């Protein structure tokens, strides 16, 4: 059966990307059997995908038969790092926010129906919120998600809600939470995405305003996010997000600020 378009995606491309998405720092190599089990695809389909990705250098089969990432990803990695490099002025604001809150600070952007961490500054606490640069996370939970969904269309909200463990009916609550984040200028979450984890997030806007181009967030164990602490975190995060907005963050991924492109 030929691969077709379904819901705006090309099935063979989506399958190839899903296969690549299995690899991370903790899972660097897989046997063919493991790939079949993890993808739920037929062995013949997995073998075709692996062969195609190997031809492009995106996967590599070792002498022991296990499959890992290929050398061509180094070029993609360099490109992504160059495009999404956060300017020092923004990092300085993030470090100051860490000093103010003693919690880990992350900068997220929306990638369709997910959010991706593009920068982080670790907090000083031994027990802290762990999100790595490049990590993809859900949009149905977490303060940063509510902020990134400000101005989102109904079709996106429906897709995000449908992907949540609460099902499509979650869209009404999600809509209310996003609207609350818009009117307040920040969002707070406790244990939505991960039990025992809390966060406070505020929007970062582009030069033209409109929908947020990023979300600045502090995160950590819920036990440290008391009402009094959250009040202080909120003031600090909102102020830091406004400062980053003034520095400039390009919604296309390129940064605008001191030492980079002049703001138009």
Steps between C-alpha positions, in 0.01 A plus 500: 500500500649838406562749771244778501422822676296477817416798715760717327788250545673263258489160667843377390665826612317492833610140555862584423495792743332289767777245455770765542318635804566173685868587532626717786787519747367203700399288198779532248475165320225248422477155346255453213274303734496787749413749226213280386370471858530873572345621176231233468580479128558190291860379484511556123387862548764562767771351280398726209498808723840416647649438155366832367625695801838328476530611136460858622748448783236557768533147640797266522512123550795381710683170437297338780181578308373769735374825351608844623493856376706583192771759434279722284316606815814691599426751224139531610617547858741779403229672298244479783754634747584793271135590434369456854797641690368729772692829523709572805271785603209254530715248687602776740133566579443128552797475737370797699162326523675190638668721761164658592306173529763232572316282246579372151403733215395379154408672176243320282362550151198332344554244222151425370329302779807467723739731678878479476761623746748722314700627798541428870689620804529251784390595850733454798279254690602133513140394435395691190293502185682311222422593139770478235541736207323342205250307710149489354215525748122492494287811459200379700674547836735744669511876540728548198248314282213729604715802416603363160137431410398864544346605168482141371218403267221264593633218281832496687327505839289203391809305392684579822201401712451177304861402578454549874412213737174685568386461138331748261265621775800671659480775239254713701725504804806555283334796330419656837854451631654655188267799525592539868870495406432770239315732739740451792817503293631178657402141580560275799485121500527231767542136403324528165763339280701326771389431855702693755622760248383861486570800282436865437519636144459833320482589129781642291372703203653590167553854364155501339317373809220254429532147634798414722814379323632325812424422861740567784450267795638405839440144614569282798353268764146591606607502865704816435219669302297623795248782452750753636780365280279498189408863559867597501583272206218652295626856545854394408398292197267763353768767537766276341270410210438869432873564497554219249218643287688832498825325404319326215435140405418421136202262460672326208767374738771754428573731788493877488693696755837654590776344299263344245263644244376856539137529591284645223 
